[in-house]
Amino acid sequence: MASSKGNRVFVWIILILLFVGLIGFGATGLSGNATRLGTVGDKELDVQAYANALQSRIRAFESQTGSAVSMAQAQQIGLDRTVLGQLVTERVMDNAADGLGLSVGDAAVRDQVLAIPAFQGLSGNFDRETYREALSRNGLSVSEFEQSLREGAARTLLQAAVVSGIGASDTHVEALVEFLMARRDITWAPVTLSGAAAPRAEGDRPRVILPEIALDAEVPAPTEAEIEARYAAAPDAYTAPEIRQISYVWLSPEDVAGEVEIDEEEVRALYEQRISEYVQEERRLVERLVYPNAEAATKALARLEAEEASFEELVTARGLTLQAVDLGDVARGDLRAAADAVFAAEAGDVIGPVETDLGPALFRVNAVLSAEEVTFEEAAPDLREELARARARREIDRRSDEITDLMAGGAALEDLADRTGMTLGQIDWTAEMTGGIADYAPFRESAASVQEGDFPELMAFEDGGVFAVRLDGVTAPALRPLDEVRDQVIADVEAETRLRLRAERAEALAARIADGESFEAAGLTPRTAANLTRRSFVEGTSPEFIREVFAMDEGETRVITGEGFAAVVRLDATQPPAEDDEGVVAERQAIEERLGTGLAQDIYAAFATAVQSSTEIRIDDAAVQAVHSSFR
């Protein structure tokens, strides 16, 4: 078993690390003469590699958060340090692999290059010109990129050697399988407060309610003493939050946009710049299956028309995949000689053979995409608003220097409003407040942290607006008078009473069932649930229900409660994991892989740390700062 686990770990590492050379694919190139960020042993840290990796990480973070991230924000978050640390670790391992004489041949590098989709042309095959252009856009030469692939493959060999044969122990795996997949069979029934029957599942018999345990649906109204006791016992529940009296000035893009005039020529220029978004010619989603000669293509089409084979089976027979023959959405100009035939076909049709640059081919039309056009008149309002907001943001940037100078000269917020056109406002702010300026996270952070006497500071919003705040006063948290919160206190007392009465009734019923009485005799409608695992959820219960079930002994009856919920539960049987169950088999395999992967990562991290501690590392801070400056 250990051998199979080690193999799985090896495969996992190969898949994760095979294309590390592409970590920053898509970043723009750097200007300037500096090409070296530093050295790690005998290996250089490349400036462009760091720039690409940093831009890739920033874009990934933007995708996660849904908002743009500036270089300053990226540094504050620590993205730059994370990326640099990862690149240093990679070069440490490259240096170690080089020292051990590990490398791969040209054939292995070639296979990696051919497998990268970004280097494939319209035909779905590797295109050398596309390859060179893609590398050039990223500031890489062919030799540099292929060397990075070679080093990445060698690094993978070293990593695999370090963790080869590592796997989780059988004892550990079986313990987790037993814990996660052990089974329980229960009989249970929800307990209601009133004597009326709880909602019944279809087919359930009406239950008998015993008079001695029936309770009124409405709990008794609390006495004044109970109200006062609850009020005194839970002062935090009835305490008003801290209220901060905040004055602020705010200049938003919307405020400035109204002052901006956008020429018709500018709007039309932007429309023309984005014409491909607004005017799209008719297109088709197409797959192309090429044959060596017309006879083979004709025979294939005949098999298809006779329903002897599907298009997918024809693709497989050619040793290809649907992904390899998929051309995506294409226009007439993309298809050349095949354009008329393809565009005359309906969705789902297979046409051909058609002579193409690659030979006779069958085309399958998967969808017809009609031509679309958004006229200038239709697009103009949105474009004009976009241009106005962009110009407003630039105008706010320009005014920010003036505003900052005025603040440095001691101007109060009221003076700023008079002299710069900023909106002056006051707000009694609490942490729960929403709406208006309180919806902005930077404002909430400033409002929560500003102190009386602080010098106002000009801050920015994500939308380009700016603001400043001043704390005028603080109303400390205070216990609200009882008369003000009386309704809330009464509701809380009644809720507590309802929970207590339900729990008392449930405990009484559980005691009767534990003494041998049936659920039916106790006036409950039983439900059964079998083969429950710790990951199961029983409909109609609370999240804590399963945890409580697995804390019970076989034959035990107990009350399980949750928020607004109570049930009498009897544990009928405990069973080990079902060894012949596919879910158990899959879970065991997943646990083996998860533990093996975690152990391999830990061992490799320890190895990398040890190697790094004995490797000389030099970083050129000026080169690092030059990369950061290129992002601004």
C-alpha positions as CSV (number, residue, x, y, z in Angstrom):
1,M,0.0,0.0,0.0
2,A,2.8,2.4,0.8
3,S,4.2,2.0,-2.7
4,S,0.9,3.0,-4.3
5,K,0.6,6.0,-2.0
6,G,4.0,7.1,-3.0
7,N,3.2,6.8,-6.6
8,R,0.1,8.9,-6.2
9,V,2.1,11.6,-4.3
10,F,4.6,11.6,-7.2
11,V,1.9,12.0,-9.8
12,W,0.4,14.9,-7.7
13,I,3.6,16.8,-7.5
14,I,4.3,16.3,-11.2
15,L,0.9,17.7,-12.1
16,I,1.2,20.7,-9.8
17,L,4.7,21.7,-10.7
18,L,5.1,20.8,-14.4
19,F,4.4,24.2,-15.8
20,V,5.9,26.5,-13.2
21,G,7.7,28.3,-16.0
22,L,4.3,29.7,-17.0
23,I,3.4,31.2,-13.6
24,G,3.1,34.8,-14.9
25,F,2.0,34.1,-18.4
26,G,0.2,37.2,-19.8
27,A,2.2,39.9,-18.0
28,T,3.6,42.8,-19.9
29,G,7.3,43.3,-20.5
30,L,9.6,45.7,-18.6
31,S,11.5,48.5,-20.1
32,G,15.1,49.3,-19.0
33,N,18.4,47.4,-19.0
34,A,18.2,45.5,-15.7
35,T,17.6,41.9,-16.3
36,R,18.8,40.4,-13.0
37,L,16.9,40.7,-9.8
38,G,19.6,38.9,-7.8
39,T,21.4,35.5,-7.5
40,V,20.6,32.3,-5.7
41,G,23.7,30.2,-5.5
42,D,24.9,29.9,-9.1
43,K,21.4,30.8,-10.5
44,E,20.1,34.2,-11.5
45,L,16.8,35.6,-10.5
46,D,15.3,37.1,-13.6
47,V,13.6,40.5,-13.4
48,Q,10.9,39.6,-16.1
49,A,10.1,36.3,-14.3
50,Y,9.4,38.3,-11.1
51,A,7.3,40.9,-12.9
52,N,5.3,38.2,-14.7
53,A,4.7,36.2,-11.5
54,L,3.8,39.3,-9.5
55,Q,1.3,40.5,-12.1
56,S,-0.2,37.0,-12.3
57,R,-0.6,36.9,-8.5
58,I,-2.2,40.4,-8.5
59,R,-4.6,39.5,-11.2
60,A,-5.6,36.3,-9.3
61,F,-6.2,38.4,-6.2
62,E,-8.3,40.9,-8.2
63,S,-10.3,38.0,-9.6
64,Q,-11.0,36.7,-6.0
65,T,-12.0,40.1,-4.6
66,G,-13.7,41.6,-7.6
67,S,-11.9,44.9,-7.3
68,A,-8.7,46.4,-8.7
69,V,-5.5,46.2,-6.6
70,S,-2.8,48.8,-6.8
71,M,0.8,48.1,-6.3
72,A,0.7,49.9,-3.0
73,Q,-2.2,47.7,-1.9
74,A,-0.4,44.6,-3.1
75,Q,2.6,45.5,-1.0
76,Q,0.5,46.1,2.0
77,I,-1.1,42.7,1.6
78,G,2.3,41.1,1.1
79,L,1.8,39.8,-2.4
80,D,5.2,41.0,-3.5
81,R,7.0,39.3,-0.6
82,T,5.1,36.0,-1.2
83,V,5.9,36.0,-4.9
84,L,9.6,36.8,-4.4
85,G,9.8,34.1,-1.7
86,Q,8.3,31.5,-4.0
87,L,10.7,32.4,-6.8
88,V,13.7,32.3,-4.5
89,T,12.6,28.9,-3.3
90,E,12.3,27.7,-6.9
91,R,15.8,28.9,-7.8
92,V,17.2,27.4,-4.6
93,M,15.8,24.0,-5.8
94,D,17.1,24.7,-9.4
95,N,20.5,25.3,-8.0
96,A,20.4,22.1,-5.9
97,A,19.2,20.1,-8.9
98,D,22.0,21.6,-11.0
99,G,24.5,20.6,-8.4
100,L,23.2,17.0,-8.5
101,G,23.5,16.9,-12.3
102,L,19.7,16.5,-12.8
103,S,18.3,17.6,-16.1
104,V,15.9,16.5,-18.9
105,G,16.5,16.1,-22.6
106,D,15.2,18.2,-25.5
107,A,12.4,15.7,-26.2
108,A,10.9,16.3,-22.8
109,V,11.0,20.1,-23.2
110,R,9.5,19.7,-26.7
111,D,6.6,17.6,-25.3
112,Q,5.8,20.3,-22.8
113,V,5.9,23.1,-25.3
114,L,3.6,21.2,-27.7
115,A,1.1,20.5,-24.9
116,I,0.5,24.2,-24.0
117,P,-2.7,25.5,-25.6
118,A,-1.5,29.1,-25.8
119,F,0.9,28.0,-28.5
120,Q,-1.6,26.3,-30.7
121,G,-3.0,28.0,-33.8
122,L,-6.5,27.9,-35.3
123,S,-6.0,24.3,-36.4
124,G,-5.4,23.2,-32.9
125,N,-1.8,22.2,-33.6
126,F,1.4,23.8,-32.4
127,D,2.2,27.0,-34.3
128,R,5.8,28.2,-34.1
129,E,4.9,31.8,-35.0
130,T,2.2,31.9,-32.3
131,Y,4.8,30.5,-30.0
132,R,7.3,33.2,-30.7
133,E,4.8,36.0,-30.5
134,A,3.3,34.8,-27.2
135,L,6.8,34.7,-25.6
136,S,7.8,38.0,-27.1
137,R,4.7,39.7,-25.6
138,N,5.8,38.4,-22.2
139,G,9.4,39.6,-22.5
140,L,10.8,36.1,-23.1
141,S,13.0,34.6,-25.7
142,V,12.5,31.0,-26.9
143,S,15.8,29.9,-25.3
144,E,14.9,31.5,-22.0
145,F,11.4,30.0,-21.9
146,E,12.6,26.5,-22.8
147,Q,15.4,26.8,-20.3
148,S,12.8,27.6,-17.6
149,L,10.8,24.5,-18.7
150,R,14.0,22.4,-18.5
151,E,14.8,23.7,-15.0
152,G,11.2,23.2,-13.9
153,A,11.3,19.5,-15.0
154,A,14.6,19.0,-13.3
155,R,13.2,20.6,-10.2
156,T,10.2,18.2,-10.4
157,L,12.6,15.2,-10.6
158,L,14.3,16.5,-7.4
159,Q,11.1,17.0,-5.6
160,A,9.8,13.6,-6.6
161,A,13.0,12.0,-5.4
162,V,12.6,13.8,-2.0
163,V,9.1,12.6,-1.4
164,S,9.2,9.3,-3.3
165,G,7.6,6.4,-1.3
166,I,6.1,8.7,1.3
167,G,2.6,7.7,2.3
168,A,0.2,7.8,5.3
169,S,0.3,4.9,7.8
170,D,-2.5,2.3,7.6
171,T,-3.3,3.0,11.2
172,H,-3.8,6.7,10.6
173,V,-5.9,6.1,7.5
174,E,-8.1,3.4,9.2
175,A,-8.7,5.6,12.3
176,L,-10.0,8.4,10.1
177,V,-12.1,6.1,8.0
178,E,-13.6,4.6,11.2
179,F,-14.3,8.1,12.6
180,L,-15.8,9.6,9.4
181,M,-17.7,6.6,8.0
182,A,-19.0,4.8,11.2
183,R,-22.8,4.4,11.0
184,R,-25.6,4.9,13.4
185,D,-29.3,3.9,13.3
186,I,-31.8,6.0,15.3
187,T,-35.4,6.4,16.1
188,W,-36.4,10.0,16.8
189,A,-39.3,12.4,17.1
190,P,-39.5,16.2,17.3
191,V,-41.1,17.6,20.4
192,T,-43.5,20.5,20.2
193,L,-44.6,22.8,23.0
194,S,-48.3,22.6,22.4
195,G,-50.6,19.6,22.6
196,A,-51.3,19.9,18.9
197,A,-49.5,17.3,16.8
198,A,-46.3,18.4,15.0
199,P,-46.4,18.4,11.2
200,R,-46.5,14.8,10.1
201,A,-44.8,13.2,7.2
202,E,-47.1,11.7,4.6
203,G,-48.3,8.3,5.8
204,D,-47.6,9.0,9.5
205,R,-50.4,8.0,11.9
206,P,-52.0,10.8,14.0
207,R,-50.4,10.6,17.4
208,V,-52.2,10.5,20.8
209,I,-51.5,13.4,23.1
210,L,-51.5,12.4,26.8
211,P,-53.4,15.1,28.9
212,E,-50.8,15.1,31.7
213,I,-48.1,16.3,29.3
214,A,-50.1,18.6,27.0
215,L,-49.2,22.3,27.3
216,D,-50.9,25.4,26.1
217,A,-49.6,26.7,22.8
218,E,-49.1,30.2,24.3
219,V,-46.7,30.6,27.1
220,P,-47.9,32.6,30.1
221,A,-47.2,36.3,30.1
222,P,-44.1,37.1,32.2
223,T,-44.5,38.8,35.5
224,E,-42.9,42.2,36.2
225,A,-40.4,40.4,38.4
226,E,-39.4,38.1,35.6
227,I,-39.1,41.1,33.2
228,E,-36.8,42.9,35.7
229,A,-34.8,39.8,36.3
230,R,-34.1,39.2,32.6
231,Y,-33.3,42.9,32.2
232,A,-30.8,42.8,35.0
233,A,-29.3,39.4,34.0
234,A,-28.5,40.4,30.4
235,P,-27.5,44.1,30.3
236,D,-25.4,43.6,27.2
237,A,-28.5,42.7,25.2
238,Y,-30.2,46.0,26.0
239,T,-27.1,48.3,25.9
240,A,-27.0,50.9,23.1
241,P,-23.8,50.7,21.1
242,E,-21.1,53.4,21.1
243,I,-22.2,56.3,19.0
244,R,-19.5,58.4,17.3
245,Q,-20.5,61.9,16.1
246,I,-18.6,62.2,12.8
247,S,-18.2,65.2,10.5
248,Y,-16.9,64.5,7.0
249,V,-16.2,66.0,3.7
250,W,-16.7,63.9,0.6
251,L,-15.9,64.4,-3.1
252,S,-17.3,61.6,-5.3
253,P,-17.0,61.0,-9.0
254,E,-20.7,61.5,-9.3
255,D,-20.4,65.0,-7.9
256,V,-17.7,66.0,-10.3
257,A,-19.1,64.1,-13.3
258,G,-21.9,66.7,-13.5
259,E,-19.4,69.4,-14.1
260,V,-17.7,67.5,-16.9
261,E,-18.6,68.0,-20.6
262,I,-17.9,65.1,-22.9
263,D,-17.6,65.9,-26.7
264,E,-19.5,63.8,-29.1
265,E,-16.2,63.0,-30.9
266,E,-14.8,61.5,-27.7
267,V,-17.8,59.2,-27.3
268,R,-17.7,58.2,-30.9
269,A,-14.0,57.5,-30.7
270,L,-14.5,55.2,-27.8
271,Y,-17.3,53.5,-29.6
272,E,-15.1,52.9,-32.6
273,Q,-12.3,51.7,-30.4
274,R,-14.7,49.0,-29.0
275,I,-16.5,48.3,-32.2
276,S,-15.8,44.6,-31.9
277,E,-17.9,44.6,-28.8
278,Y,-20.8,46.4,-30.3
279,V,-20.8,45.0,-33.9
280,Q,-20.3,41.3,-34.2
281,E,-20.7,39.5,-37.5
282,E,-22.6,36.2,-37.8
283,R,-20.5,33.3,-36.4
284,R,-20.7,29.6,-35.9
285,L,-19.5,27.2,-33.2
286,V,-17.7,24.5,-35.2
287,E,-15.7,21.3,-34.9
288,R,-13.5,20.2,-37.8
289,L,-12.4,16.6,-38.3
290,V,-9.6,16.3,-41.0
291,Y,-9.0,13.2,-43.0
292,P,-5.9,12.1,-45.0
293,N,-7.9,11.9,-48.3
294,A,-11.4,12.5,-49.7
295,E,-12.2,8.8,-49.8
296,A,-11.7,8.4,-46.1
297,A,-13.7,11.5,-45.3
298,T,-16.6,10.3,-47.6
299,K,-16.6,6.9,-45.9
300,A,-16.7,8.5,-42.5
301,L,-19.6,10.7,-43.5
302,A,-21.5,7.7,-44.9
303,R,-21.1,5.8,-41.5
304,L,-22.4,8.9,-39.8
305,E,-25.4,9.2,-42.0
306,A,-26.2,5.5,-41.7
307,E,-26.0,5.9,-37.9
308,E,-23.3,3.4,-37.7
309,A,-21.1,5.8,-35.7
310,S,-21.5,9.2,-34.0
311,F,-19.4,12.2,-34.6
312,E,-17.7,11.6,-31.3
313,E,-16.8,8.0,-32.3
314,L,-15.4,9.3,-35.6
315,V,-13.2,11.7,-33.7
316,T,-12.0,8.9,-31.4
317,A,-11.3,6.6,-34.3
318,R,-8.9,9.3,-35.6
319,G,-7.0,9.2,-32.3
320,L,-8.2,12.7,-31.4
321,T,-10.4,14.4,-28.8
322,L,-13.3,16.8,-29.1
323,Q,-11.1,19.5,-27.7
324,A,-8.5,18.9,-30.4
325,V,-11.1,19.3,-33.2
326,D,-13.0,22.2,-31.7
327,L,-12.5,25.5,-33.6
328,G,-14.6,27.5,-31.2
329,D,-16.7,30.4,-32.6
330,V,-15.6,31.3,-36.1
331,A,-16.5,33.9,-38.7
332,R,-16.7,33.4,-42.4
333,G,-13.2,34.7,-42.9
334,D,-11.8,32.1,-40.6
335,L,-13.1,29.2,-42.7
336,R,-12.0,30.2,-46.2
337,A,-13.2,27.6,-48.7
338,A,-15.4,26.0,-46.1
339,A,-17.3,29.2,-45.2
340,D,-20.3,28.9,-47.6
341,A,-21.0,25.3,-46.7
342,V,-20.6,25.8,-43.0
343,F,-22.7,28.9,-42.9
344,A,-25.5,27.3,-44.9
345,A,-25.8,24.5,-42.4
346,E,-28.1,24.4,-39.4
347,A,-27.1,23.7,-35.8
348,G,-26.3,20.0,-35.4
349,D,-25.5,19.4,-39.1
350,V,-22.4,17.6,-40.2
351,I,-21.2,18.7,-43.6
352,G,-18.4,17.7,-45.9
353,P,-16.1,16.5,-47.1
354,V,-14.8,20.1,-47.7
355,E,-11.3,20.7,-48.9
356,T,-9.2,22.7,-46.4
357,D,-5.5,23.7,-46.0
358,L,-5.0,20.6,-43.9
359,G,-6.9,18.2,-46.2
360,P,-10.5,17.0,-46.7
361,A,-12.6,17.6,-43.5
362,L,-16.0,17.1,-42.0
363,F,-17.4,20.1,-40.1
364,R,-20.0,19.8,-37.3
365,V,-22.0,23.0,-36.6
366,N,-22.8,23.1,-32.9
367,A,-24.5,26.5,-32.8
368,V,-25.5,29.4,-34.9
369,L,-24.5,32.8,-33.5
370,S,-26.5,35.5,-35.1
371,A,-25.0,38.9,-36.0
372,E,-25.3,41.4,-33.2
373,E,-25.1,45.2,-33.4
374,V,-25.4,47.8,-30.7
375,T,-25.8,51.2,-32.5
376,F,-23.8,54.2,-31.5
377,E,-27.0,55.9,-30.4
378,E,-27.8,52.9,-28.1
379,A,-24.2,52.7,-26.7
380,A,-23.6,56.5,-26.4
381,P,-25.2,57.1,-22.9
382,D,-23.2,54.4,-21.2
383,L,-20.0,55.5,-23.0
384,R,-20.6,59.1,-22.1
385,E,-21.1,58.2,-18.5
386,E,-18.0,56.1,-18.5
387,L,-15.9,58.9,-20.0
388,A,-17.4,61.4,-17.5
389,R,-16.6,59.2,-14.5
390,A,-13.0,58.6,-15.8
391,R,-12.5,62.3,-16.3
392,A,-14.1,63.0,-12.9
393,R,-11.6,60.6,-11.3
394,R,-8.7,62.4,-13.0
395,E,-10.2,65.7,-11.8
396,I,-10.4,64.4,-8.3
397,D,-6.8,63.3,-8.5
398,R,-5.9,66.9,-9.6
399,R,-7.9,68.5,-6.8
400,S,-6.5,66.1,-4.2
401,D,-3.2,68.0,-4.2
402,E,-5.0,71.3,-3.6
403,I,-7.2,69.7,-0.9
404,T,-4.1,68.2,0.8
405,D,-2.3,71.6,0.8
406,L,-5.3,73.3,2.3
407,M,-5.5,70.6,5.1
408,A,-1.8,71.0,5.7
409,G,-2.4,74.7,6.1
410,G,-4.9,74.0,8.9
411,A,-8.2,74.3,6.9
412,A,-11.2,72.8,8.7
413,L,-13.6,70.5,7.0
414,E,-16.1,73.4,6.7
415,D,-13.4,75.4,4.9
416,L,-12.7,72.6,2.5
417,A,-16.4,72.3,1.7
418,D,-16.6,76.1,0.9
419,R,-13.3,76.2,-1.1
420,T,-13.2,72.9,-3.0
421,G,-16.8,72.0,-3.5
422,M,-16.6,68.9,-1.3
423,T,-19.9,67.8,0.3
424,L,-20.0,68.4,4.1
425,G,-22.0,66.1,6.3
426,Q,-22.5,64.8,9.8
427,I,-23.4,61.3,10.9
428,D,-24.1,59.6,14.3
429,W,-22.1,56.5,13.3
430,T,-22.4,53.1,14.9
431,A,-20.8,49.8,13.6
432,E,-24.2,48.5,12.4
433,M,-24.9,51.6,10.3
434,T,-25.3,51.3,6.5
435,G,-26.4,53.6,3.7
436,G,-24.7,56.5,2.0
437,I,-21.0,57.1,2.9
438,A,-21.3,54.4,5.6
439,D,-21.4,51.7,2.9
440,Y,-17.8,52.4,2.0
441,A,-15.3,50.2,3.9
442,P,-12.5,52.9,4.1
443,F,-15.0,55.3,5.7
444,R,-16.1,52.6,8.3
445,E,-12.5,51.9,9.1
446,S,-11.8,55.6,9.6
447,A,-14.9,56.3,11.6
448,A,-14.1,53.4,13.9
449,S,-10.5,54.5,14.5
450,V,-10.5,58.3,14.4
451,Q,-9.9,60.0,17.8
452,E,-10.8,63.4,19.0
453,G,-8.1,65.9,18.1
454,D,-6.8,63.8,15.2
455,F,-5.6,65.9,12.2
456,P,-8.0,65.1,9.3
457,E,-6.4,63.0,6.6
458,L,-7.5,62.8,3.0
459,M,-8.5,59.2,2.2
460,A,-9.5,57.5,-1.0
461,F,-12.5,55.3,-2.0
462,E,-12.3,52.4,-4.4
463,D,-14.4,54.4,-6.9
464,G,-12.0,57.3,-7.1
465,G,-13.7,59.5,-4.6
466,V,-11.9,61.1,-1.6
467,F,-13.0,62.0,1.9
468,A,-11.8,63.2,5.3
469,V,-13.4,62.7,8.7
470,R,-13.3,64.5,12.1
471,L,-14.6,63.1,15.4
472,D,-16.7,65.6,17.2
473,G,-17.8,63.5,20.1
474,V,-18.5,60.0,21.5
475,T,-21.5,58.8,23.3
476,A,-20.4,55.8,25.3
477,P,-22.3,52.6,25.3
478,A,-25.2,52.9,27.8
479,L,-27.9,50.6,29.2
480,R,-31.2,51.6,27.7
481,P,-34.0,52.3,30.2
482,L,-36.3,49.3,30.8
483,D,-39.3,51.2,29.5
484,E,-37.5,51.7,26.2
485,V,-36.7,48.0,25.7
486,R,-39.6,46.5,27.5
487,D,-41.1,44.8,24.4
488,Q,-37.7,43.2,23.6
489,V,-37.3,42.0,27.2
490,I,-40.8,40.5,27.2
491,A,-40.1,38.7,23.9
492,D,-36.8,37.3,25.3
493,V,-38.5,36.1,28.5
494,E,-41.2,34.3,26.5
495,A,-38.7,32.7,24.2
496,E,-36.7,31.4,27.2
497,T,-39.9,30.1,28.8
498,R,-40.9,28.4,25.5
499,L,-37.5,26.7,25.3
500,R,-37.6,25.6,28.9
501,L,-41.1,24.2,28.7
502,R,-40.2,22.3,25.5
503,A,-37.0,20.9,27.0
504,E,-38.9,19.9,30.2
505,R,-41.5,18.1,28.1
506,A,-38.9,16.4,26.0
507,E,-37.0,15.2,29.0
508,A,-40.2,13.7,30.5
509,L,-41.0,11.9,27.3
510,A,-37.4,10.7,26.9
511,A,-37.5,9.2,30.5
512,R,-40.7,7.3,29.6
513,I,-39.2,5.9,26.4
514,A,-36.0,5.0,28.2
515,D,-38.1,3.0,30.7
516,G,-39.5,0.9,27.8
517,E,-42.5,2.8,26.6
518,S,-42.9,3.2,22.9
519,F,-42.7,6.5,21.0
520,E,-46.3,6.0,20.0
521,A,-47.5,5.4,23.6
522,A,-45.7,8.6,24.6
523,G,-47.7,10.5,22.1
524,L,-44.9,10.9,19.6
525,T,-44.7,10.0,15.9
526,P,-41.4,8.2,15.5
527,R,-39.1,8.6,12.5
528,T,-36.2,6.3,11.7
529,A,-32.9,7.1,10.1
530,A,-30.4,4.4,9.2
531,N,-26.7,4.3,8.2
532,L,-26.0,7.9,9.4
533,T,-22.4,9.0,9.3
534,R,-20.8,12.1,10.8
535,R,-21.4,13.9,7.4
536,S,-25.1,13.1,7.3
537,F,-27.8,15.6,7.9
538,V,-31.3,14.7,9.1
539,E,-33.9,16.9,7.6
540,G,-35.9,18.8,10.2
541,T,-33.0,18.9,12.8
542,S,-30.3,21.3,13.7
543,P,-26.6,21.1,12.8
544,E,-25.7,19.9,16.2
545,F,-28.0,16.9,15.9
546,I,-25.5,14.5,14.3
547,R,-22.7,15.4,16.7
548,E,-25.0,14.6,19.6
549,V,-26.1,11.3,18.0
550,F,-22.5,10.1,17.7
551,A,-21.9,11.0,21.4
552,M,-24.6,8.5,22.5
553,D,-24.2,4.9,23.6
554,E,-26.2,2.2,21.9
555,G,-29.6,1.8,23.4
556,E,-29.5,5.3,25.0
557,T,-32.4,7.7,24.8
558,R,-31.7,11.4,25.2
559,V,-33.1,14.8,24.3
560,I,-31.2,16.8,21.6
561,T,-32.0,20.5,21.4
562,G,-31.1,23.3,19.1
563,E,-32.2,26.8,18.2
564,G,-36.0,26.5,18.5
565,F,-35.8,22.7,18.2
566,A,-36.1,19.7,20.5
567,A,-36.2,16.0,19.8
568,V,-36.3,12.7,21.6
569,V,-33.7,10.4,20.1
570,R,-33.0,6.7,20.7
571,L,-29.8,5.2,19.4
572,D,-30.8,1.8,18.0
573,A,-27.5,0.5,16.6
574,T,-23.9,1.4,16.0
575,Q,-22.1,-0.1,13.0
576,P,-18.6,0.1,11.6
577,P,-18.0,1.5,8.0
578,A,-19.5,-0.6,5.3
579,E,-16.4,-2.0,3.6
580,D,-18.2,-2.9,0.4
581,D,-19.7,0.6,0.0
582,E,-18.3,2.6,-2.8
583,G,-18.5,5.8,-0.7
584,V,-16.3,4.2,1.9
585,V,-13.8,3.0,-0.7
586,A,-13.6,6.4,-2.2
587,E,-13.3,8.1,1.2
588,R,-10.4,5.8,2.2
589,Q,-8.6,6.6,-1.1
590,A,-9.2,10.3,-0.6
591,I,-7.8,10.1,2.9
592,E,-4.7,8.2,1.8
593,E,-4.0,10.8,-0.9
594,R,-4.8,13.8,1.4
595,L,-2.5,12.5,4.2
596,G,0.2,11.4,1.8
597,T,0.1,14.8,0.0
598,G,0.2,16.7,3.3
599,L,3.1,14.6,4.6
600,A,5.0,15.0,1.3
601,Q,4.5,18.8,1.4
602,D,5.8,19.0,4.9
603,I,8.9,16.9,4.1
604,Y,9.6,18.8,1.0
605,A,9.2,22.1,2.8
606,A,11.7,21.0,5.4
607,F,14.1,19.8,2.7
608,A,13.7,23.1,0.9
609,T,14.3,25.1,4.0
610,A,17.5,23.1,4.8
611,V,18.8,23.6,1.3
612,Q,18.0,27.3,1.3
613,S,19.8,27.9,4.6
614,S,23.0,26.6,3.0
615,T,22.6,28.6,-0.3
616,E,23.9,32.1,-0.7
617,I,21.1,34.5,-1.7
618,R,21.6,38.0,-2.9
619,I,18.6,40.3,-3.9
620,D,19.0,43.7,-5.7
621,D,16.6,45.9,-3.9
622,A,16.9,48.6,-6.6
623,A,15.8,46.1,-9.2
624,V,12.9,45.0,-7.1
625,Q,11.8,48.6,-6.7
626,A,12.1,49.1,-10.4
627,V,9.7,46.3,-11.0
628,H,7.3,47.7,-8.5
629,S,7.5,51.1,-10.2
630,S,6.6,49.6,-13.6
631,F,3.2,48.7,-12.1
632,R,2.3,52.2,-11.2
